[in-house]
Amino acid sequence: MASFVEVEKLALTLSEHERARLAAKLIDSLSNADPDEDVGREAARFKPVSSSMLRRVRYDPKSGFLDVVFRTGETYRYKDVPLDEYHKLMKAESHGKYMQMHVIDHYEVVRLDD
């Protein structure tokens, strides 16, 4: 695998137009990635959700933490949430209803500082 410096040198040899095309392709490839692909990685990233109640969700399978950013901007961490619960939340027709029925008041929760 090439180092960052090697990739940077190669990118600088490209024209501005070629760099823009390459950047666009990289961004497009990231947006087409499997949304559950990063489950199991050390640093879980927030995933946006289409919901009137929630903005973003992330899950850390090592700790069982489910972090949720609500539309109010408040972020809460639900503890000891099983992986399959996270998958069900992400596949639910309504993320907000699923949260209300299966997560809120079912797991220990703490509010995270913004």
Secondary structure, DSSP 8 states (H G I E B T S, - for coil): ---HHHHHHHHHTS-HHHHHHHHHHHHHHHHTS-TTTTTTSSS---EE---SSEEEEEEETTTTEEEEEETTS-EEEE-S--HHHHHHHHH-S-HHHHIIIIITTTS-EEEE--
